[in-house]
Amino acid sequence: MYVIDLHGYKHKDALIKVEEYLLLNSVTKIIDVKIVTGNSPTLQNKLIKMFDNYNFSYYIPPHNTGEMIVSDNEIL
């Protein structure tokens, strides 16, 4: 599983990094990525809006709420 660690990124830059990775890799339909957000509900909410916009599925593991697991349902 690919990991994107967003520690140290400004929210705008973090969103760009995640969006670029997801969209580029959605072409191959191979998306299984762990996004490490740390303890930032604000960043997670921004990411959730992006995931919903592109119809990516995600979940936040109960054992580690500082990460999100994302996969591709479908795009467009």
N, C-alpha and C positions, 0 to 999 in steps of 0.2 A: 504494500500500500504506500502510495506517495504521501509525503508529509509536507505541508506548508506551515512553517512556524512564523506567526505574525508578530511575535514579540519585537518591540522596538520600531515597528512601522506606525506611521501616522495613519489614521483611519482611511483617508482618501487613497493613500498608496497601498494599503492593505487590500482595499476593495478592488483596485486595479489589478494587483498581482493575482488575486483569486479569480477574478472574472476572466483575465487573459488565459490562465491555466485551464479553467473549466471549458471555455469556449473552444480553445485550440484542440483540446483532447476530446471534446464531444463529437468531433467529426469521426473519430475511430470508434465511438461508442464504448470506449474503455475508460470509464471514470470511476475511480474508487480512491478517494483522497481523504486524509485526515488533516483538518485545519486546526492548528493550535492557536486559540485566541487569548488564552489566559483568562483572568477574571475580569472580563469586559462585556457586560450585558449590552452596552451601547453598540459595540462592534458586532456582537452576535446578532442583534436586531437588524442592523444594516445588512449583514450577510444574508439573513433570512429573507429580507425583502428581495435581494438579488436572486436567491435560489427560487423563490416563488415566481418571480418574473420570468425566469428561464425554465421553469418546471423541473428543477433538480430536486431530488428527494434528499433529506438530511435527517440526522438525529443527533441529540446530545446525550452521550452516555451518562447514566446516573452516577457511575463511579468516578467520572472526571468531567465536571461541567465546564472546564476550560478548553474543551476541544469539541469539534463538530465533525461528523463523518458524512461525506457527501457522495452521492451516486447519481447517475443520469437515468431519469425515467424516460424523458424524451425532450427534445429541444424544438421550439417553435410550435 
